[in-house]
Amino acid sequence: MVQVQEAENQIITHYEVFAERPSDSDLLVPAVQEHQRRLGRVPRLVAADAGFYSLKNEKTIQAMGVARVAVPSRAPEAWSARKFRNNVGSVLDNDGEPDARAASAC
């Protein structure tokens, strides 16, 4: 397996080749550490797919100074507490009704 790390504008900052596939969640914190080692600071934003998520990872990289973590949780309880966009783009509340308080979404 090959792990590729990118910075802004899809510039590759690091890559690593593994003989055996590690768990994605075991790679997130070392990736942030490598970014810090190479570039002298942690990234402001870390984005990855749900395979990289763990609460421990999220708390660890936030403690390292990462301001925004965009790594979705795969846990069912996390889904029930979130607001979702339906297929036409309106924001729904936890009951599936349009949420009038949502002026914008990221």
C-alpha distances in whole Angstrom, upper triangle without the diagonal:
4,7,10,13,16,20,23,23,20,20,16,17,14,10,8,6,5,7,7,6,8,11,11,14,14,12,15,18,16,15,19,20,18,19,23,22,22,24,27,27,24,24,27,24,21,19,16,16,18,15,15,19,21,24,24,21,23,26,25,23,27,29,27,28,26,29,27,24,23,21,22,23,22,25,28,31,29,30,34,34,33,34,33,34,35,35,37,36,39,38,38,39,39,41,40,43,43,42,45,44,41,42,38,35,31
4,6,10,13,17,20,20,16,16,13,14,11,7,6,4,6,9,10,9,10,12,11,15,14,12,14,17,15,13,17,18,15,17,20,20,19,21,24,24,22,21,24,22,19,18,15,16,18,15,15,19,21,24,24,21,23,26,24,22,25,27,25,26,24,27,25,23,21,20,22,23,23,26,29,32,30,30,34,34,33,34,33,33,35,34,37,35,38,37,38,39,38,41,40,42,42,42,44,43,39,40,36,33,30
4,7,10,14,17,18,14,14,11,11,8,5,5,6,8,11,12,10,10,11,9,12,12,9,11,13,11,9,13,14,12,13,17,17,16,18,21,20,18,17,20,18,15,14,12,13,15,13,12,16,18,21,21,17,19,22,20,18,22,23,21,23,20,23,21,19,18,16,19,20,21,24,27,29,27,28,31,32,30,31,30,31,33,32,35,33,35,34,36,36,36,39,38,40,40,39,41,40,36,37,34,30,27
4,7,10,13,14,10,10,7,8,6,4,7,9,11,15,15,14,14,15,12,15,14,11,12,14,12,9,12,14,12,12,15,16,14,16,19,18,17,15,18,16,14,13,11,13,16,15,14,17,20,22,22,18,20,23,21,18,21,23,21,22,19,21,20,18,17,16,19,21,22,26,29,30,28,28,32,32,30,31,30,30,32,32,34,32,34,33,35,36,36,39,38,40,39,38,40,39,35,35,32,28,25
4,7,10,12,9,8,6,6,5,6,9,12,14,18,18,16,15,16,13,14,14,11,10,12,11,7,9,12,9,8,12,13,12,12,15,15,13,12,15,13,11,11,10,13,16,15,13,16,19,21,20,17,17,20,18,16,18,20,18,18,16,18,17,15,15,15,18,20,22,25,28,30,27,27,31,30,28,29,29,29,31,31,33,31,33,32,34,35,35,38,37,39,37,36,38,36,33,33,30,26,23
4,7,8,5,5,4,5,7,9,12,15,18,21,22,20,19,19,16,17,18,14,13,15,14,10,11,14,11,9,13,14,12,12,15,14,13,11,13,12,10,10,11,14,17,17,15,18,21,23,22,19,19,21,20,17,19,21,19,18,15,17,16,15,15,15,18,21,23,26,29,30,27,28,31,31,28,29,28,28,30,30,31,29,31,30,33,34,34,37,36,38,36,35,37,35,31,31,27,24,21
4,6,6,5,6,6,9,12,15,19,21,25,25,23,22,22,18,19,20,16,14,15,15,11,11,14,12,9,12,14,11,10,13,12,11,8,10,10,10,10,12,16,19,19,17,19,22,23,23,19,19,21,20,16,18,20,17,16,14,15,14,14,14,16,19,22,25,28,30,31,28,28,32,31,28,29,28,28,30,30,31,29,31,30,32,33,34,38,36,37,36,34,36,33,30,29,26,23,20
4,5,6,9,10,13,15,19,22,24,28,28,26,25,25,21,22,23,19,17,19,19,15,14,17,16,12,14,17,14,12,15,14,13,10,11,10,11,11,14,17,20,21,19,21,24,25,25,21,20,23,22,18,19,22,19,18,15,15,14,15,15,17,20,23,26,29,31,32,28,29,32,31,28,28,27,26,29,29,30,27,29,28,31,32,34,37,35,36,34,33,34,32,28,27,24,21,18
4,6,9,11,14,16,20,22,25,29,29,27,27,26,23,24,25,22,20,22,21,18,17,20,18,15,18,20,17,15,18,18,17,14,14,13,14,14,16,18,22,23,21,23,26,28,28,24,24,26,25,22,23,26,23,21,19,19,18,18,17,19,22,25,27,31,33,34,30,30,34,33,29,29,28,27,29,29,29,27,29,29,32,34,35,38,36,37,35,34,35,33,29,28,25,22,19
4,6,9,11,13,16,19,22,25,26,23,23,23,20,22,22,19,18,20,19,15,16,19,17,14,17,19,16,15,19,18,17,14,15,14,13,12,14,16,20,20,19,21,25,26,27,23,23,25,24,21,23,25,23,22,19,20,18,18,17,18,21,24,26,29,31,33,29,29,33,32,29,29,28,27,29,29,29,27,30,30,32,34,35,38,36,37,35,35,36,34,31,30,26,24,20
4,6,9,11,15,18,21,24,25,24,23,24,21,22,23,19,18,19,18,15,15,17,15,12,15,16,13,12,16,16,16,13,16,15,14,15,16,18,22,22,20,23,26,28,27,24,24,26,25,21,23,25,22,21,19,20,19,19,19,20,23,26,28,31,34,35,32,32,36,35,32,32,31,30,33,32,33,31,34,33,36,37,38,41,39,41,39,38,39,37,34,33,29,27,23
4,6,8,11,14,17,21,22,20,20,21,18,20,20,16,16,17,16,12,14,15,12,11,14,15,12,12,16,16,15,14,17,16,14,14,15,18,21,20,19,22,24,26,26,22,23,25,23,20,22,24,21,21,19,21,20,19,19,19,23,25,27,30,33,35,31,32,36,35,32,33,32,32,34,33,35,32,35,34,37,38,39,42,40,42,40,39,41,39,35,35,31,28,25
4,7,11,14,17,21,22,21,20,21,18,19,19,15,14,15,13,10,11,12,9,7,11,11,8,9,12,13,13,12,15,15,14,15,15,18,21,21,18,21,23,25,24,21,21,23,21,18,20,22,19,19,17,20,19,19,19,19,23,25,27,30,33,35,32,32,36,35,33,34,33,33,36,35,37,34,37,36,38,39,39,42,41,43,41,40,42,39,36,36,32,29,26
4,7,10,13,17,18,17,17,18,16,17,16,13,13,14,11,9,11,11,8,8,11,11,9,11,14,15,14,14,17,16,15,15,15,18,21,19,17,20,22,24,23,19,21,23,20,18,21,22,19,20,18,21,21,19,20,19,23,25,26,29,33,34,31,32,36,35,33,34,34,34,37,36,38,36,38,37,39,40,40,43,42,44,42,41,43,41,38,38,34,31,27
4,7,10,14,15,14,14,16,14,16,15,12,13,15,12,10,13,13,10,11,14,14,12,14,17,18,17,16,20,19,16,16,15,17,20,18,16,20,22,25,23,20,22,24,22,19,23,24,21,22,20,23,22,21,21,20,23,25,26,29,32,34,31,32,36,35,33,35,34,34,36,36,38,36,38,37,39,40,40,43,42,44,43,42,44,42,39,39,35,32,29
4,7,10,12,11,12,14,13,15,14,11,13,14,11,10,14,14,11,13,16,15,14,17,19,20,19,19,22,21,18,18,16,18,20,18,16,20,21,24,23,20,22,24,22,20,23,25,22,24,22,25,24,22,22,21,23,25,25,28,32,33,31,32,36,36,34,36,35,36,38,38,40,38,40,39,40,41,41,44,43,45,44,44,46,44,41,41,38,34,31
4,7,9,9,11,14,13,16,15,12,15,17,14,13,17,17,14,17,20,18,18,21,23,24,22,22,26,24,21,20,18,19,21,18,17,21,23,26,25,22,24,27,24,23,26,28,25,27,25,28,27,25,24,22,25,26,26,29,32,34,32,33,37,37,36,37,36,37,39,38,41,39,42,41,42,43,42,45,44,46,46,45,48,46,43,44,40,36,33
4,5,6,8,11,12,15,13,11,15,16,14,14,18,18,16,18,21,20,20,23,25,25,24,24,27,25,22,21,19,19,20,17,16,20,21,25,23,21,23,26,23,23,26,27,25,28,26,29,28,25,25,22,24,25,25,27,31,33,31,32,36,36,35,37,36,37,39,39,41,40,42,41,42,42,41,44,43,46,46,45,48,46,43,44,41,37,34
4,7,9,13,14,17,15,14,18,20,17,18,21,21,19,22,25,24,23,26,29,29,27,28,31,29,25,25,22,22,23,19,19,22,24,27,26,23,27,29,26,26,30,31,29,31,29,33,31,28,28,25,27,27,27,29,32,35,33,34,38,39,38,40,39,40,41,41,44,42,45,43,44,45,43,46,45,48,48,48,51,49,46,47,44,40,37
4,6,10,12,15,13,13,17,19,17,17,21,21,20,23,25,24,25,27,29,29,27,27,30,28,24,23,20,20,20,16,17,20,21,25,23,21,25,27,25,25,28,29,28,30,29,32,30,27,26,23,25,24,24,26,29,31,30,31,35,36,35,37,36,37,39,39,42,40,43,41,42,42,41,43,42,46,46,46,48,47,44,46,42,39,36
4,7,8,12,11,11,14,16,15,15,19,20,19,21,24,24,24,26,28,28,25,25,28,25,21,20,17,16,16,13,13,17,18,22,21,19,22,24,23,22,26,27,26,28,26,29,27,24,23,20,21,21,20,23,26,28,27,28,31,32,31,33,32,34,35,35,38,37,39,37,38,38,37,39,39,42,42,42,45,44,41,42,39,35,32
4,6,8,7,8,11,13,12,13,16,17,17,19,21,21,22,25,26,25,23,23,25,23,19,19,15,15,15,11,11,14,15,18,17,15,18,21,19,19,23,24,23,25,23,26,25,21,21,18,19,19,18,20,24,26,25,26,29,30,29,32,31,33,34,35,38,36,38,36,36,37,35,38,37,41,41,40,43,42,39,40,37,34,31
4,5,5,7,10,12,12,13,16,17,17,19,21,22,23,25,26,25,22,22,24,21,18,17,13,13,12,8,8,11,11,15,14,13,16,18,17,17,21,22,21,24,22,24,22,19,18,15,16,15,15,17,20,22,21,22,26,26,26,28,28,30,31,32,35,33,35,33,33,33,32,34,34,37,38,37,40,39,36,38,35,31,28
4,5,5,7,10,11,11,13,15,15,17,19,20,21,22,24,22,19,19,21,18,14,13,10,9,9,6,5,8,10,14,13,11,13,16,15,15,18,20,19,21,19,21,19,16,15,12,13,13,13,16,19,21,19,21,24,24,24,26,25,27,29,29,32,30,32,30,31,31,30,32,32,35,35,34,37,36,33,34,31,27,25
4,5,6,8,10,11,12,14,15,17,18,20,21,22,23,21,18,18,19,17,13,13,10,10,9,6,4,6,7,10,10,8,10,13,12,12,15,17,17,19,17,19,17,14,14,10,12,11,12,14,18,19,17,19,22,22,22,25,24,26,29,30,32,30,32,29,30,29,28,31,31,34,34,33,36,34,32,33,30,27,24
4,6,7,8,9,12,12,13,15,17,18,20,21,22,21,18,18,20,18,15,15,13,13,12,10,7,9,9,12,11,9,12,14,12,13,16,17,16,19,17,20,19,16,17,14,15,15,16,17,21,22,21,23,26,26,25,28,28,30,32,33,36,34,35,33,33,33,32,35,35,37,38,36,39,37,35,36,33,30,27
4,6,6,6,9,10,10,12,14,15,16,18,19,18,15,15,18,16,13,13,11,12,12,10,7,10,11,14,12,9,12,15,13,12,15,17,15,17,16,19,18,15,15,13,15,16,17,19,23,24,22,24,27,27,26,28,28,30,32,33,35,33,34,32,33,33,32,35,35,38,37,36,39,37,34,35,32,29,25
4,6,5,6,9,10,11,13,14,16,16,17,16,12,12,14,13,9,10,8,10,11,10,6,8,9,12,10,7,9,12,10,8,12,14,12,14,12,15,14,11,12,10,13,14,15,18,21,22,20,22,25,24,23,25,25,27,30,31,33,30,32,30,31,31,30,33,33,35,35,33,36,34,31,32,29,25,22
4,5,5,6,9,10,11,12,14,15,16,14,11,12,14,13,10,12,12,14,14,13,9,10,10,12,10,6,9,10,7,6,10,11,9,12,11,14,14,12,14,12,15,16,18,20,23,24,21,24,27,26,25,27,28,30,33,34,36,33,34,32,33,32,31,35,35,37,37,35,37,35,32,33,30,27,24
4,5,5,6,9,10,10,12,14,15,14,11,13,16,15,12,14,13,16,17,15,11,13,14,15,13,10,13,14,11,10,13,14,12,14,13,17,17,15,17,15,18,19,21,23,26,27,25,27,30,29,28,31,31,32,35,36,38,36,37,35,36,36,35,38,38,40,40,38,41,38,36,36,33,30,27
4,5,5,6,9,10,11,12,13,12,10,10,14,13,10,11,11,14,15,14,11,13,14,16,15,11,13,15,12,10,13,15,12,14,12,16,15,13,14,14,17,18,20,23,26,27,24,26,30,29,27,29,29,30,33,34,36,33,35,33,34,34,34,37,37,39,38,37,39,36,34,34,31,28,24
4,5,5,6,9,10,10,11,9,6,7,10,10,8,11,12,15,16,16,12,13,14,15,14,10,11,13,10,7,10,11,9,10,9,12,13,11,13,13,17,18,21,23,26,27,24,26,29,28,26,28,28,30,33,34,35,33,34,32,33,33,33,37,36,38,37,35,37,35,32,32,29,26,23
4,5,5,6,9,10,10,9,7,10,13,13,12,15,15,18,19,18,15,16,16,17,15,12,13,14,11,9,12,12,9,11,11,15,16,15,17,17,20,21,24,26,29,29,27,29,32,31,29,32,32,33,37,38,39,36,38,35,37,37,36,40,39,41,41,39,40,38,35,36,33,30,26
4,5,5,6,8,10,10,9,11,14,15,13,15,15,19,20,19,16,18,19,20,18,15,16,17,14,12,15,16,12,14,13,17,18,17,18,18,22,23,25,27,31,32,29,31,34,33,31,33,33,34,37,38,40,37,39,37,38,38,38,42,41,43,42,40,42,40,37,37,34,31,27
4,5,5,6,8,7,6,7,11,12,11,13,14,18,20,19,16,18,19,20,19,15,16,17,15,12,14,15,12,12,11,14,15,15,16,17,21,23,25,27,31,31,28,30,33,32,30,32,32,32,36,36,37,35,36,35,36,37,37,40,40,41,40,38,40,37,34,34,31,28,25
4,6,5,5,4,5,8,11,13,12,15,17,21,22,22,18,20,20,21,19,16,16,17,14,11,13,13,10,10,11,14,15,16,18,19,22,24,27,29,32,32,29,31,34,33,31,33,33,34,38,38,40,37,38,36,38,38,38,41,41,43,41,39,41,38,35,35,32,29,26
4,6,6,7,8,11,15,16,16,18,19,23,25,24,20,22,23,23,21,18,19,19,16,14,17,16,12,14,14,18,19,19,21,22,25,27,29,31,35,35,32,34,38,36,34,36,37,38,41,41,43,40,41,39,41,41,41,45,44,46,45,43,44,42,39,39,36,33,30
4,6,8,10,11,15,16,16,18,19,23,25,24,21,23,24,25,23,20,21,22,19,16,19,19,15,16,16,19,20,20,22,22,26,28,30,33,36,37,34,35,39,37,35,37,37,37,40,41,42,39,41,39,41,42,42,45,45,46,45,43,44,42,39,39,35,33,29
4,6,8,9,12,14,14,17,19,23,25,25,22,23,25,25,24,20,21,21,19,16,18,18,14,14,14,16,18,19,20,22,25,28,30,33,36,36,33,35,38,36,34,35,35,36,39,39,40,37,39,37,40,40,41,44,43,45,43,41,42,39,37,36,33,30,27
4,7,10,12,15,16,19,21,25,27,27,23,24,25,25,23,20,20,21,18,15,16,16,13,12,13,16,18,19,21,23,26,28,31,33,37,37,33,35,38,36,35,36,36,37,41,41,42,39,40,38,41,41,41,45,44,45,44,42,43,40,37,37,34,31,28
4,6,9,12,13,16,19,22,24,24,21,22,22,22,21,18,17,17,15,12,13,13,10,9,9,12,14,16,18,20,23,25,29,30,34,33,30,32,35,33,31,32,33,34,37,38,39,36,37,35,37,37,37,41,41,42,40,38,39,36,33,33,30,28,25
4,7,9,9,13,15,19,21,21,17,18,19,19,17,14,14,14,12,9,10,11,7,7,6,9,11,12,15,16,20,22,25,27,30,30,26,28,31,29,27,29,30,31,34,35,36,33,34,32,34,34,34,38,37,39,37,35,36,33,31,31,28,25,22
4,5,7,10,13,17,19,20,16,17,18,18,18,15,13,15,13,10,10,12,10,8,6,8,9,10,12,14,18,20,23,25,28,28,25,26,29,27,25,26,27,28,31,32,33,30,31,29,31,31,32,35,35,36,34,32,33,31,28,28,25,22,19
4,7,10,14,17,19,20,17,17,19,18,18,15,13,14,14,10,10,12,10,8,5,5,6,9,11,14,17,20,23,25,27,27,23,25,28,25,23,24,25,26,29,30,31,27,28,26,28,29,29,33,32,33,32,29,30,27,25,24,21,19,16
4,7,10,14,15,17,14,14,16,16,17,14,12,14,14,10,10,13,12,10,6,6,5,6,7,10,13,16,20,22,24,24,21,22,25,23,20,21,22,22,26,27,28,24,26,24,26,26,27,30,29,31,29,27,28,26,23,23,20,17,13
4,7,10,12,14,11,11,13,14,15,11,10,12,12,9,10,13,12,11,7,8,6,5,6,7,11,14,17,19,22,22,19,20,23,22,20,21,21,22,25,26,28,25,26,24,26,26,26,30,29,31,29,28,29,27,24,24,21,18,15
4,7,10,11,9,10,13,14,16,12,11,14,15,12,13,16,15,14,11,11,8,6,5,6,9,12,15,17,20,21,17,18,22,21,18,19,19,19,22,23,25,22,24,22,24,24,24,28,27,29,27,26,28,26,23,23,20,17,13
4,7,8,6,8,12,14,15,12,11,15,15,13,15,18,17,17,13,15,12,9,7,5,8,11,12,16,18,20,17,17,21,20,18,20,19,20,22,23,25,23,24,23,24,25,25,28,27,29,28,27,30,28,25,26,22,19,15
4,6,6,7,11,14,16,13,13,17,17,15,17,20,20,20,17,18,14,11,8,6,7,9,10,13,16,18,15,15,19,19,17,18,17,18,20,21,23,21,23,22,23,24,23,26,25,27,27,26,29,28,25,26,23,19,16
4,5,5,9,11,14,12,12,15,16,15,17,20,20,21,18,18,15,12,9,6,5,6,6,10,12,14,12,12,16,17,15,17,16,18,20,21,24,22,23,21,22,22,21,24,23,26,26,25,28,27,24,26,23,20,17
4,6,9,12,13,11,13,16,16,16,18,21,20,22,19,20,18,14,12,8,9,8,8,11,14,16,15,15,19,20,19,21,20,22,24,24,27,25,27,25,25,26,24,27,26,29,30,29,32,31,28,30,27,23,21
4,7,10,11,8,10,13,13,12,15,17,17,18,15,17,15,11,10,7,8,9,10,13,16,17,15,17,20,20,19,21,21,23,25,26,29,27,28,26,26,26,25,28,28,31,31,30,33,31,28,30,27,23,20
4,7,8,7,7,11,11,11,13,16,16,17,15,16,14,10,9,6,6,6,8,10,13,14,12,14,17,17,16,19,19,21,24,25,28,25,26,24,24,24,22,26,25,28,28,27,30,28,26,28,25,21,19
4,5,5,6,9,10,11,12,14,15,17,15,17,15,11,12,9,9,7,9,10,13,14,12,15,17,17,17,20,21,24,26,28,30,28,29,26,26,25,23,26,27,29,30,28,31,29,27,29,27,24,22
4,5,5,6,8,10,11,12,14,16,14,15,14,11,12,10,10,8,11,10,14,13,11,15,17,16,16,19,21,24,27,29,31,28,28,25,25,24,22,25,26,29,29,27,30,28,26,28,26,23,21
4,5,5,6,9,10,10,12,14,14,16,15,12,14,12,13,12,14,14,17,17,15,18,21,19,20,23,24,27,30,32,34,32,32,29,29,27,26,29,30,32,33,31,33,31,29,31,29,26,24
4,6,5,6,8,10,11,13,11,14,13,10,12,10,12,11,14,14,18,18,16,19,21,20,20,23,24,26,29,31,33,30,31,28,28,27,26,30,30,32,32,31,33,31,29,30,28,24,22
4,6,6,6,9,10,11,9,11,10,7,9,8,10,10,13,14,17,17,14,17,19,18,17,20,21,24,27,29,31,28,28,25,25,25,24,27,28,30,29,27,30,27,25,27,24,21,19
4,6,5,6,9,10,10,11,11,9,12,12,14,13,16,16,19,18,16,19,21,19,19,22,24,26,29,32,33,30,30,27,28,26,25,29,30,31,31,29,31,28,27,28,26,23,21
4,5,5,6,9,9,12,12,11,14,13,15,15,18,19,22,21,19,22,24,22,22,25,27,29,32,34,36,33,33,30,31,30,29,32,33,35,35,32,34,32,30,31,29,26,23
4,5,5,7,6,9,9,8,11,11,14,15,18,19,23,22,19,22,25,23,22,24,25,27,31,32,34,31,31,29,30,29,28,32,32,34,33,31,33,30,28,29,27,24,21
4,5,5,5,6,8,8,11,12,15,16,19,20,23,22,19,21,24,21,20,23,24,26,30,32,33,30,30,27,28,27,27,31,31,32,32,29,31,28,26,27,24,22,19
4,5,7,9,11,11,15,16,18,18,22,22,25,24,21,24,26,24,24,26,28,30,34,36,37,34,34,31,31,30,30,33,34,36,35,32,34,31,29,30,28,26,23
4,6,9,11,12,15,16,19,20,23,24,27,26,24,26,29,26,26,28,29,31,35,36,38,34,35,32,33,32,32,36,36,38,37,34,36,33,31,31,29,26,24
4,6,9,11,14,16,19,20,24,25,28,27,23,26,28,26,25,26,28,30,33,35,36,32,33,30,32,31,31,35,35,36,35,32,33,30,28,28,26,24,21
4,6,7,11,12,16,17,21,22,25,24,21,23,26,23,22,24,25,26,30,31,32,29,29,27,29,28,28,32,32,33,32,29,31,28,26,26,23,21,18
4,7,10,13,15,17,21,22,25,24,20,22,24,22,20,21,23,24,28,30,30,27,27,24,26,26,26,30,30,31,29,27,28,25,22,23,20,18,15
4,6,9,12,14,18,20,22,21,18,19,22,19,17,18,19,21,24,26,27,23,24,21,23,23,23,27,27,28,26,24,25,22,20,20,18,15,12
4,6,9,11,15,16,19,19,15,17,19,17,16,17,18,20,23,25,26,23,23,21,22,22,22,26,25,27,26,24,26,23,21,22,19,16,13
4,6,10,13,15,17,17,14,15,18,16,14,15,15,17,20,21,23,20,21,19,20,20,20,24,23,25,24,22,24,22,19,20,17,14,11
4,7,10,12,15,15,12,13,17,16,14,16,16,17,20,22,24,21,22,20,21,21,20,24,23,25,25,24,26,24,21,23,20,16,14
4,7,9,11,12,9,10,13,13,11,13,13,15,18,19,21,19,20,18,18,18,17,21,20,22,22,21,24,23,20,22,19,15,13
4,5,8,9,7,8,12,12,11,14,14,17,19,21,23,21,22,19,19,18,17,20,20,23,23,22,25,24,22,24,22,18,17
4,6,9,7,8,11,13,12,15,15,17,19,20,23,22,23,20,19,19,17,20,20,23,24,23,27,26,24,26,24,20,19
4,6,5,7,9,11,12,15,15,18,20,22,25,23,23,21,19,18,16,19,19,22,24,23,27,26,24,27,25,22,21
4,5,5,7,9,10,13,14,17,18,20,23,22,22,19,17,16,13,15,16,20,21,21,25,24,23,26,25,22,21
4,5,5,7,9,13,14,18,19,22,24,23,22,19,17,15,12,14,16,19,21,20,24,23,22,25,24,21,21
4,6,5,7,10,12,15,17,20,23,20,20,17,15,14,11,14,15,18,19,18,22,20,19,22,21,18,18
4,5,5,8,9,12,14,17,19,17,17,14,12,12,9,12,12,15,17,16,20,19,18,21,19,16,17
4,6,8,10,13,15,18,20,18,17,14,12,10,7,9,10,13,15,15,19,18,17,21,20,18,19
4,7,10,13,16,19,21,19,17,14,11,9,7,10,12,14,15,14,17,16,15,19,18,16,17
4,6,10,13,16,18,15,14,10,9,8,7,10,11,13,13,12,15,14,13,16,15,12,13
4,7,10,13,14,12,10,7,6,5,6,9,8,10,10,9,12,11,10,13,12,10,12
4,6,10,11,9,8,6,5,7,8,10,8,10,10,10,13,13,11,14,12,10,11
4,7,8,5,5,5,6,9,11,12,10,11,9,10,13,14,11,13,11,9,11
4,6,5,6,7,7,10,12,12,9,10,9,11,14,16,13,15,14,12,14
4,6,8,10,11,14,16,16,12,13,12,15,17,19,16,17,16,14,16
4,6,9,11,15,17,17,13,13,11,14,15,17,15,15,14,13,15
4,6,9,13,15,16,13,13,10,12,13,14,11,12,11,10,12
4,6,10,13,14,10,10,7,8,9,11,9,10,10,10,12
4,7,10,11,9,8,6,6,8,9,7,9,9,8,11
4,7,7,5,5,4,5,9,10,9,12,12,11,14
4,5,5,5,6,5,9,9,9,13,14,13,16
4,6,7,9,9,13,13,13,16,17,15,18
4,6,9,10,13,14,15,18,19,18,20
4,7,9,12,14,14,17,17,16,19
4,6,9,12,12,15,16,16,19
4,6,9,9,12,13,13,17
4,5,6,9,11,11,15
4,6,8,10,12,16
4,6,9,11,14
4,6,7,11
4,7,11
4,7
4
